[in-house]
Amino acid sequence: MEYAKDEVFRIRYNTNLNRLQIGHERWTSRLLNTMKRHKLITTTVIAFIMFSTVNIIMIYSFIKILQSV
């Protein structure tokens, strides 16, 4: 029953084409739905990006310290 409710509310009437039309999902909503479904992969990717950024910042500051010596 929940599936039927979701599908009914996505249908819109297009006055230019004079017919009913199913609304299309935007890429952001598809991305958010995928992130909600795959929480472990999302957490892993976010942690990887965060640690990579911290690593680059630390390497950069270490190189700056070596240049000043």
N, CA, C and O atoms as CSV, one atom per row, in Angstrom:
chain,resi,resn,atom,element,x,y,z
A,1,MET,N,N,0.822,-1.194,0.000
A,1,MET,CA,C,0.000,0.000,0.000
A,1,MET,C,C,0.863,1.254,0.000
A,1,MET,O,O,0.521,2.241,-0.650
A,2,GLU,N,N,1.965,1.222,0.715
A,2,GLU,CA,C,2.849,2.381,0.744
A,2,GLU,C,C,3.427,2.665,-0.641
A,2,GLU,O,O,3.599,3.822,-1.023
A,3,TYR,N,N,3.722,1.610,-1.383
A,3,TYR,CA,C,4.269,1.780,-2.729
A,3,TYR,C,C,3.261,2.500,-3.631
A,3,TYR,O,O,3.643,3.362,-4.423
A,4,ALA,N,N,1.998,2.155,-3.514
A,4,ALA,CA,C,0.961,2.785,-4.334
A,4,ALA,C,C,0.826,4.264,-3.987
A,4,ALA,O,O,0.635,5.089,-4.880
A,5,LYS,N,N,0.922,4.607,-2.714
A,5,LYS,CA,C,0.832,6.016,-2.317
A,5,LYS,C,C,1.987,6.810,-2.895
A,5,LYS,O,O,1.790,7.925,-3.378
A,6,ASP,N,N,3.199,6.250,-2.853
A,6,ASP,CA,C,4.360,6.951,-3.378
A,6,ASP,C,C,4.228,7.199,-4.872
A,6,ASP,O,O,4.569,8.280,-5.352
A,7,GLU,N,N,3.743,6.220,-5.604
A,7,GLU,CA,C,3.622,6.361,-7.046
A,7,GLU,C,C,2.525,7.347,-7.429
A,7,GLU,O,O,2.678,8.058,-8.422
A,8,VAL,N,N,1.435,7.418,-6.688
A,8,VAL,CA,C,0.332,8.320,-7.015
A,8,VAL,C,C,0.761,9.767,-6.863
A,8,VAL,O,O,0.385,10.602,-7.685
A,9,PHE,N,N,1.528,10.088,-5.847
A,9,PHE,CA,C,1.908,11.469,-5.603
A,9,PHE,C,C,2.993,11.972,-6.550
A,9,PHE,O,O,3.232,13.177,-6.619
A,10,ARG,N,N,3.648,11.083,-7.275
A,10,ARG,CA,C,4.686,11.508,-8.210
A,10,ARG,C,C,4.117,11.873,-9.579
A,10,ARG,O,O,4.846,12.415,-10.410
A,11,ILE,N,N,2.842,11.594,-9.841
A,11,ILE,CA,C,2.243,11.872,-11.146
A,11,ILE,C,C,1.729,13.316,-11.170
A,11,ILE,O,O,1.041,13.765,-10.253
A,12,ARG,N,N,2.080,14.023,-12.236
A,12,ARG,CA,C,1.656,15.415,-12.391
A,12,ARG,C,C,1.001,15.599,-13.759
A,12,ARG,O,O,1.261,14.845,-14.696
A,13,TYR,N,N,0.165,16.598,-13.849
A,13,TYR,CA,C,-0.507,16.895,-15.114
A,13,TYR,C,C,0.299,17.952,-15.861
A,13,TYR,O,O,0.569,19.026,-15.324
A,14,ASN,N,N,0.679,17.652,-17.088
A,14,ASN,CA,C,1.435,18.576,-17.927
A,14,ASN,C,C,0.450,19.281,-18.852
A,14,ASN,O,O,-0.132,18.649,-19.734
A,15,THR,N,N,0.256,20.589,-18.660
A,15,THR,CA,C,-0.718,21.324,-19.460
A,15,THR,C,C,-0.231,21.542,-20.885
A,15,THR,O,O,-1.048,21.630,-21.802
A,16,ASN,N,N,1.074,21.632,-21.093
A,16,ASN,CA,C,1.591,21.841,-22.447
A,16,ASN,C,C,1.340,20.616,-23.324
A,16,ASN,O,O,0.950,20.751,-24.484
A,17,LEU,N,N,1.562,19.421,-22.774
A,17,LEU,CA,C,1.372,18.197,-23.546
A,17,LEU,C,C,-0.036,17.636,-23.407
A,17,LEU,O,O,-0.405,16.709,-24.129
A,18,ASN,N,N,-0.834,18.188,-22.482
A,18,ASN,CA,C,-2.208,17.773,-22.234
A,18,ASN,C,C,-2.291,16.294,-21.837
A,18,ASN,O,O,-3.113,15.540,-22.357
A,19,ARG,N,N,-1.432,15.906,-20.917
A,19,ARG,CA,C,-1.463,14.528,-20.418
A,19,ARG,C,C,-0.795,14.455,-19.050
A,19,ARG,O,O,-0.129,15.390,-18.607
A,20,LEU,N,N,-0.997,13.311,-18.397
A,20,LEU,CA,C,-0.344,13.074,-17.121
A,20,LEU,C,C,1.104,12.662,-17.351
A,20,LEU,O,O,1.429,11.999,-18.336
A,21,GLN,N,N,1.961,13.064,-16.428
A,21,GLN,CA,C,3.373,12.773,-16.603
A,21,GLN,C,C,3.982,12.443,-15.248
A,21,GLN,O,O,3.724,13.122,-14.254
A,22,ILE,N,N,4.797,11.386,-15.223
A,22,ILE,CA,C,5.468,10.995,-13.988
A,22,ILE,C,C,6.675,11.904,-13.795
A,22,ILE,O,O,7.460,12.106,-14.721
A,23,GLY,N,N,6.822,12.454,-12.587
A,23,GLY,CA,C,7.939,13.344,-12.294
A,23,GLY,C,C,9.256,12.602,-12.258
A,23,GLY,O,O,9.326,11.458,-11.808
A,24,HIS,N,N,10.300,13.261,-12.736
A,24,HIS,CA,C,11.626,12.660,-12.773
A,24,HIS,C,C,12.397,13.051,-11.521
A,24,HIS,O,O,12.267,14.165,-11.013
A,25,GLU,N,N,13.197,12.116,-11.037
A,25,GLU,CA,C,14.025,12.407,-9.878
A,25,GLU,C,C,15.250,13.197,-10.320
A,25,GLU,O,O,15.808,12.971,-11.394
A,26,ARG,N,N,15.642,14.105,-9.484
A,26,ARG,CA,C,16.868,14.841,-9.751
A,26,ARG,C,C,18.047,14.006,-9.302
A,26,ARG,O,O,17.887,13.054,-8.538
A,27,TRP,N,N,19.247,14.363,-9.780
A,27,TRP,CA,C,20.428,13.568,-9.453
A,27,TRP,C,C,20.775,13.690,-7.981
A,27,TRP,O,O,21.354,12.765,-7.411
A,28,THR,N,N,20.436,14.815,-7.345
A,28,THR,CA,C,20.747,14.968,-5.925
A,28,THR,C,C,19.876,14.052,-5.071
A,28,THR,O,O,20.352,13.474,-4.094
A,29,SER,N,N,18.608,13.920,-5.435
A,29,SER,CA,C,17.739,13.037,-4.662
A,29,SER,C,C,18.128,11.579,-4.859
A,29,SER,O,O,18.036,10.782,-3.926
A,30,ARG,N,N,18.565,11.221,-6.071
A,30,ARG,CA,C,19.050,9.857,-6.303
A,30,ARG,C,C,20.308,9.594,-5.500
A,30,ARG,O,O,20.485,8.504,-4.957
A,31,LEU,N,N,21.198,10.601,-5.422
A,31,LEU,CA,C,22.430,10.451,-4.643
A,31,LEU,C,C,22.115,10.289,-3.166
A,31,LEU,O,O,22.708,9.440,-2.500
A,32,LEU,N,N,21.199,11.081,-2.646
A,32,LEU,CA,C,20.836,10.973,-1.232
A,32,LEU,C,C,20.191,9.623,-0.923
A,32,LEU,O,O,20.464,9.036,0.125
A,33,ASN,N,N,19.350,9.130,-1.809
A,33,ASN,CA,C,18.743,7.815,-1.599
A,33,ASN,C,C,19.799,6.714,-1.610
A,33,ASN,O,O,19.732,5.778,-0.814
A,34,THR,N,N,20.767,6.826,-2.507
A,34,THR,CA,C,21.848,5.838,-2.551
A,34,THR,C,C,22.690,5.897,-1.288
A,34,THR,O,O,23.103,4.863,-0.763
A,35,MET,N,N,22.948,7.104,-0.798
A,35,MET,CA,C,23.730,7.250,0.433
A,35,MET,C,C,22.986,6.667,1.629
A,35,MET,O,O,23.605,6.086,2.520
A,36,LYS,N,N,21.666,6.817,1.655
A,36,LYS,CA,C,20.879,6.250,2.752
A,36,LYS,C,C,20.868,4.729,2.710
A,36,LYS,O,O,20.860,4.075,3.752
A,37,ARG,N,N,20.868,4.163,1.495
A,37,ARG,CA,C,20.859,2.706,1.361
A,37,ARG,C,C,22.198,2.080,1.689
A,37,ARG,O,O,22.245,0.995,2.268
A,38,HIS,N,N,23.303,2.750,1.325
A,38,HIS,CA,C,24.640,2.193,1.487
A,38,HIS,C,C,25.429,3.016,2.501
A,38,HIS,O,O,26.351,3.747,2.138
A,39,LYS,N,N,25.063,2.893,3.760
A,39,LYS,CA,C,25.667,3.718,4.802
A,39,LYS,C,C,27.127,3.358,5.054
A,39,LYS,O,O,27.936,4.250,5.310
A,40,LEU,N,N,27.483,2.085,4.990
A,40,LEU,CA,C,28.860,1.664,5.245
A,40,LEU,C,C,29.798,2.195,4.167
A,40,LEU,O,O,30.882,2.690,4.475
A,41,ILE,N,N,29.392,2.095,2.923
A,41,ILE,CA,C,30.224,2.594,1.824
A,41,ILE,C,C,30.354,4.113,1.912
A,41,ILE,O,O,31.436,4.654,1.685
A,42,THR,N,N,29.271,4.799,2.235
A,42,THR,CA,C,29.299,6.253,2.353
A,42,THR,C,C,30.234,6.682,3.474
A,42,THR,O,O,31.022,7.612,3.302
A,43,THR,N,N,30.155,6.008,4.625
A,43,THR,CA,C,31.017,6.333,5.752
A,43,THR,C,C,32.475,6.083,5.405
A,43,THR,O,O,33.344,6.874,5.773
A,44,THR,N,N,32.752,4.993,4.703
A,44,THR,CA,C,34.116,4.666,4.308
A,44,THR,C,C,34.678,5.705,3.349
A,44,THR,O,O,35.825,6.126,3.501
A,45,VAL,N,N,33.899,6.122,2.373
A,45,VAL,CA,C,34.363,7.119,1.399
A,45,VAL,C,C,34.607,8.464,2.076
A,45,VAL,O,O,35.605,9.125,1.789
A,46,ILE,N,N,33.716,8.876,2.963
A,46,ILE,CA,C,33.887,10.152,3.666
A,46,ILE,C,C,35.124,10.111,4.551
A,46,ILE,O,O,35.880,11.082,4.599
A,47,ALA,N,N,35.344,8.994,5.258
A,47,ALA,CA,C,36.535,8.862,6.103
A,47,ALA,C,C,37.806,8.887,5.256
A,47,ALA,O,O,38.793,9.510,5.648
A,48,PHE,N,N,37.797,8.218,4.100
A,48,PHE,CA,C,38.956,8.217,3.211
A,48,PHE,C,C,39.287,9.624,2.736
A,48,PHE,O,O,40.451,10.026,2.749
A,49,ILE,N,N,38.273,10.375,2.317
A,49,ILE,CA,C,38.493,11.745,1.850
A,49,ILE,C,C,39.019,12.618,2.978
A,49,ILE,O,O,39.924,13.427,2.773
A,50,MET,N,N,38.453,12.456,4.168
A,50,MET,CA,C,38.883,13.264,5.319
A,50,MET,C,C,40.337,12.962,5.678
A,50,MET,O,O,41.124,13.891,5.864
A,51,PHE,N,N,40.714,11.681,5.781
A,51,PHE,CA,C,42.077,11.319,6.140
A,51,PHE,C,C,43.071,11.697,5.039
A,51,PHE,O,O,44.206,12.069,5.336
A,52,SER,N,N,42.665,11.608,3.795
A,52,SER,CA,C,43.549,12.020,2.701
A,52,SER,C,C,43.825,13.517,2.766
A,52,SER,O,O,44.956,13.954,2.552
A,53,THR,N,N,42.797,14.298,3.059
A,53,THR,CA,C,42.961,15.745,3.174
A,53,THR,C,C,43.890,16.093,4.331
A,53,THR,O,O,44.771,16.941,4.186
A,54,VAL,N,N,43.698,15.445,5.475
A,54,VAL,CA,C,44.563,15.687,6.632
A,54,VAL,C,C,45.996,15.283,6.306
A,54,VAL,O,O,46.935,15.977,6.697
A,55,ASN,N,N,46.175,14.182,5.604
A,55,ASN,CA,C,47.506,13.728,5.229
A,55,ASN,C,C,48.205,14.739,4.319
A,55,ASN,O,O,49.386,15.029,4.509
A,56,ILE,N,N,47.494,15.269,3.344
A,56,ILE,CA,C,48.082,16.261,2.435
A,56,ILE,C,C,48.463,17.525,3.194
A,56,ILE,O,O,49.522,18.101,2.944
A,57,ILE,N,N,47.618,17.960,4.111
A,57,ILE,CA,C,47.921,19.155,4.905
A,57,ILE,C,C,49.152,18.922,5.767
A,57,ILE,O,O,50.000,19.807,5.878
A,58,MET,N,N,49.264,17.752,6.377
A,58,MET,CA,C,50.423,17.453,7.210
A,58,MET,C,C,51.703,17.370,6.386
A,58,MET,O,O,52.747,17.841,6.836
A,59,ILE,N,N,51.650,16.787,5.202
A,59,ILE,CA,C,52.830,16.720,4.333
A,59,ILE,C,C,53.243,18.123,3.900
A,59,ILE,O,O,54.431,18.446,3.872
A,60,TYR,N,N,52.266,18.947,3.564
A,60,TYR,CA,C,52.559,20.319,3.154
A,60,TYR,C,C,53.231,21.095,4.290
A,60,TYR,O,O,54.216,21.798,4.063
A,61,SER,N,N,52.707,20.970,5.497
A,61,SER,CA,C,53.315,21.706,6.615
A,61,SER,C,C,54.707,21.143,6.941
A,61,SER,O,O,55.585,21.905,7.345
A,62,PHE,N,N,54.925,19.858,6.780
A,62,PHE,CA,C,56.251,19.278,7.013
A,62,PHE,C,C,57.260,19.795,5.998
A,62,PHE,O,O,58.404,20.083,6.349
A,63,ILE,N,N,56.842,19.916,4.740
A,63,ILE,CA,C,57.715,20.456,3.700
A,63,ILE,C,C,58.039,21.918,3.990
A,63,ILE,O,O,59.171,22.350,3.772
A,64,LYS,N,N,57.071,22.683,4.473
A,64,LYS,CA,C,57.312,24.088,4.830
A,64,LYS,C,C,58.326,24.182,5.970
A,64,LYS,O,O,59.184,25.064,5.960
A,65,ILE,N,N,58.235,23.278,6.958
A,65,ILE,CA,C,59.186,23.275,8.067
A,65,ILE,C,C,60.582,22.930,7.551
A,65,ILE,O,O,61.561,23.548,7.968
A,66,LEU,N,N,60.686,21.958,6.653
A,66,LEU,CA,C,61.994,21.588,6.092
A,66,LEU,C,C,62.610,22.735,5.269
A,66,LEU,O,O,63.828,22.915,5.274
A,67,GLN,N,N,61.791,23.487,4.582
A,67,GLN,CA,C,62.304,24.599,3.781
A,67,GLN,C,C,62.823,25.724,4.658
A,67,GLN,O,O,63.754,26.428,4.268
A,68,SER,N,N,62.243,25.906,5.826
A,68,SER,CA,C,62.670,27.002,6.698
A,68,SER,C,C,63.965,26.674,7.433
A,68,SER,O,O,64.615,27.574,7.965
A,69,VAL,N,N,64.346,25.412,7.472
A,69,VAL,CA,C,65.574,25.023,8.190
A,69,VAL,C,C,66.778,25.234,7.350
A,69,VAL,O,O,67.894,24.961,7.791
